[in-house]
Amino acid sequence: MTHRAGLAAAALLVGLGACGRIGFTLLALPSDDAGASGHPDASLPDAAARDATTTHDAGPVEASGDDADVEQPGLDGGLPEDAAQPDASSAVDGGDGGCVTSSIVNYCTALPFLPAPPVIDGVLDCGPTLIPIVAVGWTGPGVVPAGNSAMLAAAWRPDGLYFYVAVTCPSLILADPGEYAWEGNGVELYVDHDGLFPNSPMYDSDGGTSQLVTEAPDSGTSTSTTGEIWRNAAYLGPWTSSTFELFGTPTGYVLEAFVAAADLDLVTWSLSPGGMVGLNVAVNVTYASPTTTGNNGHRLGQFFMYLGPPPAGGPFSDVRSFCTPTLSE
């Protein structure tokens, strides 16, 4: 495949992996008669295929070839000790000295309130604390390659959820033309409007739950607004919201997003203290070289913020791997 953008110098490549898309590990797309068992991370032969509804596999990956050694660690998974942490310096708003940072540091159990409407500019808004993501469920071979890590801040507003994800990776490698966004560097957000799942393990049948896949910028000085909406492991179309953007940084990239009702196929969404939501975050990690591809395009694997206990699958197809934090005052 011909890569769509200029690639970082070989000196930046570390270990097996470079930055990849956030979210889940993708499975090969099914053949036309395979039913609803394909995973969105599978490569497509041409761009036209992106418009067709395709599906993810709801269970663990059974890979072959380049992805044959995929591992599915449990909840005790983590980043390698030598994995670099994202450079979050100068990333927190509040230069006026009036910013109060929340003490909440476990976004699976609670979310702080965002005191002002979000500003999508690549700078962390005042309020939530930026914390390391302890990677679980790595889907690539071995462990997460050294040099790949991420940090997360999240908060709620009466009309939606705020996310700030700072990713560190050795180089930026994007999906090739005609492929899905998850086949390169990027972040995936999983959001449910009330943290209740009457259709478990499937997403809510009448909207309210979405998987939002984003694509990293192609350099440390550029931005990206490329995104996709998936639901129940099926591609629904581009994510056209004006309230998310990815920003290149010297060490990787940042996703800043505000997820609102329309992103979940809802007319309205009203949040208040004491309520719940569902959420998860995934980061897609690519091979070290842009010339290397496997069953999932340039993506070597992905890691998550949380995976539910067995038999829960990945959050792209199983709501049992959604955290259900309470909305704090």
Buried (B, 14 or more C-beta within 10 A) or exposed (E): BEBBEEBBEEEBBBBBBBBBBBBBBBBBBBEEEEEBBBBBBBBBEEEEBBEEEBBBBBBBBEBEEBBEEBBBBEEEBBBBEEBBEBBBEEBBBBEEEEBEBBEBEEBEEBBBBBBEEBEBEBBBBBBBBBBBBBBBBBBBBBBBBBBBBBBBBBBBBEBBBBBBBBBBBBBBBBBBEBBBBBBBBBBBBBBBBBBBBEBEBBBBEEBBBBBBBBBBBBBBEBBBBBBBBBBBBBBBEBBEBEBBBBBBBEBBBBBBBBBBBBBBBBEEBEBEEEBBBBBBBBBBBBBBBBEBBBBBBBBBBBBBBBBBEEEBBBBBBBBBBBBBBEBBE
